[in-house]
Amino acid sequence: MPAQPDDPTATLREFKAAVNMSPAALEKWLATGESRAVGIAHGEGSESVGHHSGRRIVELLRKDDADLSDSDVAHMRKVVGYVHRHLAQRPDGDVRHTRWRWSLMNWGHDPLDD
């Protein structure tokens, strides 16, 4: 069950469970064409929501827990929700080279590492 909005400790725990990529691995992934090829962008040539979230996740992973703001915790909650919803939509078969996996990776979760 997802954390309640007023429980930052539970949100942080769930975020750390949902995001299974290191900051370095996520940064490397975000630099790929596959990463930029998936997700919903708000305008021609703009960055997708997931790609932008991935950059924010890198920042969050590098922050000390004590330095997290309310905005950081709110984004962590959003990440946990996205990862859980998207995992429930797993397609059949080999997912290694799928847009489904690439989208999850933009949000810091590589389903092949589950």
N, C-alpha and C positions, 0 to 999 in steps of 0.2 A: 504494500500500500504506500503511495507517495506521501512524503512528509507534508505536514500542515504548514501553511504559510508562516506561522509564528514559531516554527521550530527549526532555527538555522542549524542546530547541531545534527538533526536527522537529515536535513537537506544536504549538508556537507558530506555526511556518511554515504548517502545515496548517490551523490555526484561522483564521489571517489570510486564507487562500485560500478557506475554506468560508464565512466570515462576510463577506458583501459589502454589508451595510448599515452605514451610519454610526451612531454612538451616538444622534445626534439623530433620524435617520430611524427607527431601531428604537424609540426612546421614543415617537415620534409614532404609530407603528403599534400599539404595545402599549396605547395609550389608546383604540383603536377597539373597537367592538362585535364586529367580525369577528374580531379577535384573541382576544377573550374567549370567542367562540363555538366554538372548536375545541380539541381536545386532551382528554386524560384528566385528570379531577379526582378527587381522593381525598376525596369527600364532597360532599353537597349544598351548592352555593353556594361551594365552595372554588376556589381558583385552579388552573388546569391546570398540569401538569408543564412543558409548553412555554412557557407564559406566564411562569412563575416563572424558567425558564431564560433567557428573553429579558431579564428584569430583571438577572439575574446577568451576562449577556453585555455589557450596557451598562456595568456596573461594570468588567468585564475590559478592554473596549476603552478605557476611560479611565485604566487603570492603566499605569504605566511597566513595561516588560518586566522590569526588574530587581527590581521589587517583587512579582512574581507568586509566590504560595505553591504548595506541592505540591497543595493542594486546588484552587487556580485551574487548574493544569495538568491535573488530573484532570477538571475540568469541561470544559475545552477539548477534551480527548480525547473526552468524551461528546458534545459538540456536533459534532465532526468525524464521529463514527460515525453520529449521527442524520442529519445532512445527507446523507452519502453513501448511507445506506440508503434514505432518503426520496426522493432524486433518482432512484434506480433504479426507483421505483414510479410514475413520471410517467404520468398518464393521457393518453389521446389527446385531441386537439382543443385548443381555446382554454382555457388554464388561468388566465386573469386573475382570474376570480371564483370560484375553487374552494377548497374546504376544504383540499385538498392544498397549494396555494400558501400559504394563510393559515397553515397549520401550520408550513411551512418558514420563513415570515417570523418567526414567534414565536421560532425558533431562529437568527435573524439572517441568513437567506439568502433573497433574493428571486430566484426562478428566472427572472424576466423580465429580470434584469440580467446573466445569464450571457453 
